[in-house]
Amino acid sequence: MITDKNTWELEKDYLRRVINEISIQLNNGVNAASNYKKEAIEMQKNMWEDVRCAPTNSFDLEAPAQMWQYQMDLNNQARKYKLSTDKVSRLEKMYESPYFGRVDFIENGEEEAEKIYIGIYTLSTNNNMDILVYDWRAPISSMFYDYEIGECSYDCPAGSIGGKLLLKRQYKIENMNIVYMFDSSLSINDEMLKDILGKSTDNRMKTIVTSIQREQNAVIRNSQNKILIVEGPAGSGKTSIALHRAAYLLYKYRENMKSDNILVFSPNHVFEDYISNVLPELGEENIRRSTFIDFFENMFDSRYRIETMNQQMEYILARNLDKRRLRSIKFKASSQFLNILKRYMQHIEDGMSTKFKNLICKGTLIISADEILRTFKEDYFHFSFAKRLEKLRQRLFYLLEQHEEKRIKELLDNYIKENNLQEEALPEEEKKLAERKAREEIEPLKVDIMQMTYFDIYLLYIDLFRNIENFAKPVDEKESDGFISIANYTIRQLQRNIINYEDVAPIILLKTVLDTVSDTKSVKHVIIDEAQDYTVIHYEIIKKAFEHSNMTILGDLNQSVNGYMNIGSFGAISETFNAQDANSISLTKSYRSSKEIADFCREILNTQNNLEQLNRHGDKPRIIKVDKSNSSRRIAEDIINLKEKGFKLIAVICKTAGQCEELYKSVNSYVDITLISNQNEIYRGGVVVIPSYLAKGLEFDAVLVNSIEDSDYSKEEDRRLLYTVCTRALHELYLYYIENISDLIKNVNERYYTHDILI
Ligand SMILES: Nc1ncnc2c1ncn2[C@@H]1O[C@H](COP(=O)(O)OP(=O)(O)OP(=O)(O)O)[C@@H](O)[C@H]1O
């Protein structure tokens, strides 16, 4: 902490200067915005007046041109208005706390060091000649995050600029006053981080611009790799980094990239809402957010009932699993199935040569099978498989129509000849007869065309399972039986118009490869958060659907909440994409939980890892044995105590939505609590009861795990789910049981928790 009086005076002076400049620009901006608005209203008035006064019946050639001019002027005015209101809102955001860091940098060959103040935006005067505050995303600002005192450099469009960092200072400025400042010779000061993270959280994710760490900065500013894969433990800042990276890209490529060019795939709507504040706080418009299934939703036919990811999770967690379904879920998440799908799609393409046949009508060849195949393969080469079939159908029907017309003419000519008639004397009845005859003759060919060009993705998918052994190449009888059982199960579900969640991605892949994809052209960058919960098939779809986009893929295998459908290894992701395009970065430090909670969570995983932890201390997690009759009251009392301690965000996390509903009913009579049992509900903070899989990605001041009974978390597949649940806690973690503690917890060394037995 800096106490030197002289330094304080100098810093206060600078802050005054900056705030004064912001005030001036703010005033100018507000005036400019109001003038643009007035002028626009005036223009609109003039335009309507001109329209009203224009002579109604005269043919005025100038009117459309004049209207067009008005429209152009109005658009221009609207653009200027938006630019000035954007600037005003930025200045307003800066006003109370204009910067948070400073580096003094002396460039090689220069004599004097430059003071670089860093804030969320740039503030400049004299037509951008003097920069009072640099945007945190500016190239020069990267030194604040990357370097300690000493040699340093930064990259800018002109190349690498080297020099020395003489000073690195951090500020806490509130209400236009410096609360404190640090000179940090090392990384961004841990004390400041502890101060940020030690506070009670908001119900939405916050920005971390003031304290981005070096390893995080490397991800945020990475521009070398088309596909960037980021692995990091719970709480290492993956989601935060992803959103800051989006803000960085919008700044760096501001000429070519707008917020709707970036798409983030998030696990559910609760999470989508949770992350919705970060970009607006950074002064950027929100990027597109969607769940995977929502993004591709329009591909599905309304006659099918599609199971959601959460419904499948409930099914898996409910424990009464049908073995066949379980085998089917695992199989459909495997690379073995991806290879089967690839072989099958190739077979569909190749099989067209046998599918087409000559179209012959009463001995007349309309088009040969070879010609149909050539048209399909060569003329429609640029279209997708399904589109080629559609075009081919149109073409064949056209040829059929032509043949029909020719045939009618031929029949009528014969009649005229046989009856020695003039054409005008042809009876109407005879014309109708000829038309009917020609139609009847071509009728079977219409059926042939429909059969040759029929395309139904669901039937194709069913067909795959009817012949799965041809594509699966089973190694032995047992495997073959397994395939047959999965095939029968899948066919039966689809015939009942049900698409299980595990079949959603394979069907989307078929549709993406063989048919059209949703419109993805505008997407230049895709962010995939919670990347561990997608399968190889999801990644194959992403590769195909967004082939021109760059990607940032972030996840943690230890948080694979679905034990049967996940990626399994991050190597599988890079293998999906072109190896030259992909690069992986690992984060090693975790920021969310107190050290005591983080240690406990690490023990649940039962693996050796060298993860670093921010040295923020708190109480040890508490394991609490309760009596069945009073467990809800006990949870309610703990919630009340936690609230009294000042914690605002408190979550009771149950394994399933069903358990949440039950618990909600009993706890709600003692304390005010909100139930979030499906992904469409909005999380507004306060005290919530939420199922395990919906809590992933979120964080709370205190987490109360409703039950660590061995009936809840006993299998190996539950380990990662339990880990994910516990790592949601920042400050306090309570875990309750009634009879027998889960083995996953029993193995945790007793020194990492306290154990209360309340009987
Ligand atoms: N550099 C940082 N400075 C301040 N806070 C940080 C920093 N990095 C991460 N945090 C905080 O740590 C917490 C965890 O961050 P985040 O949710 O982004 O991590 P994550 O890796 O996505 O977590 P998980 O995988 O467990 O969902 C958040 O409160 C975030 O604000």
PDBQT file of the ligand as one rigid body, heavy atoms in Angstrom, charges set to zero:
ROOT
HETATM    1  N1  LIG A 801      -8.158 -12.721 -12.645  1.00  0.00    +0.000 N 
HETATM    2  C1  LIG A 801      -9.206 -12.744 -11.857  1.00  0.00    +0.000 A 
HETATM    3  N2  LIG A 801      -9.449 -11.709 -11.046  1.00  0.00    +0.000 NA
HETATM    4  C2  LIG A 801     -10.520 -11.700 -10.224  1.00  0.00    +0.000 A 
HETATM    5  N3  LIG A 801     -11.410 -12.692 -10.153  1.00  0.00    +0.000 NA
HETATM    6  C3  LIG A 801     -11.208 -13.744 -10.959  1.00  0.00    +0.000 A 
HETATM    7  C4  LIG A 801     -10.110 -13.839 -11.844  1.00  0.00    +0.000 A 
HETATM    8  N4  LIG A 801     -10.193 -14.987 -12.521  1.00  0.00    +0.000 NA
HETATM    9  C5  LIG A 801     -11.294 -15.607 -12.071  1.00  0.00    +0.000 A 
HETATM   10  N5  LIG A 801     -11.899 -14.847 -11.133  1.00  0.00    +0.000 N 
HETATM   11  C6  LIG A 801     -13.137 -15.159 -10.414  1.00  0.00    +0.000 C 
HETATM   12  O1  LIG A 801     -13.132 -16.532 -10.103  1.00  0.00    +0.000 OA
HETATM   13  C7  LIG A 801     -14.447 -17.033 -10.162  1.00  0.00    +0.000 C 
HETATM   14  C8  LIG A 801     -14.487 -18.207 -11.108  1.00  0.00    +0.000 C 
HETATM   15  O2  LIG A 801     -14.394 -17.746 -12.435  1.00  0.00    +0.000 OA
HETATM   16  P1  LIG A 801     -15.122 -18.513 -13.614  1.00  0.00    +0.000 P 
HETATM   17  O3  LIG A 801     -16.508 -18.845 -13.240  1.00  0.00    +0.000 OA
HETATM   18  O4  LIG A 801     -14.867 -17.734 -14.832  1.00  0.00    +0.000 OA
HETATM   19  O5  LIG A 801     -14.249 -19.842 -13.599  1.00  0.00    +0.000 OA
HETATM   20  P2  LIG A 801     -14.470 -21.171 -14.430  1.00  0.00    +0.000 P 
HETATM   21  O6  LIG A 801     -13.118 -21.711 -14.688  1.00  0.00    +0.000 OA
HETATM   22  O7  LIG A 801     -15.342 -20.923 -15.586  1.00  0.00    +0.000 OA
HETATM   23  O8  LIG A 801     -15.218 -22.031 -13.345  1.00  0.00    +0.000 OA
HETATM   24  P3  LIG A 801     -15.982 -23.427 -13.460  1.00  0.00    +0.000 P 
HETATM   25  O9  LIG A 801     -15.288 -24.262 -14.472  1.00  0.00    +0.000 OA
HETATM   26  O10 LIG A 801     -15.843 -23.958 -12.081  1.00  0.00    +0.000 OA
HETATM   27  O11 LIG A 801     -17.393 -23.104 -13.782  1.00  0.00    +0.000 OA
HETATM   28  C9  LIG A 801     -15.342 -15.887 -10.586  1.00  0.00    +0.000 C 
HETATM   29  O12 LIG A 801     -15.870 -15.297  -9.426  1.00  0.00    +0.000 OA
HETATM   30  C10 LIG A 801     -14.381 -14.931 -11.250  1.00  0.00    +0.000 C 
HETATM   31  O13 LIG A 801     -14.833 -13.591 -11.168  1.00  0.00    +0.000 OA
ENDROOT
TORSDOF 0
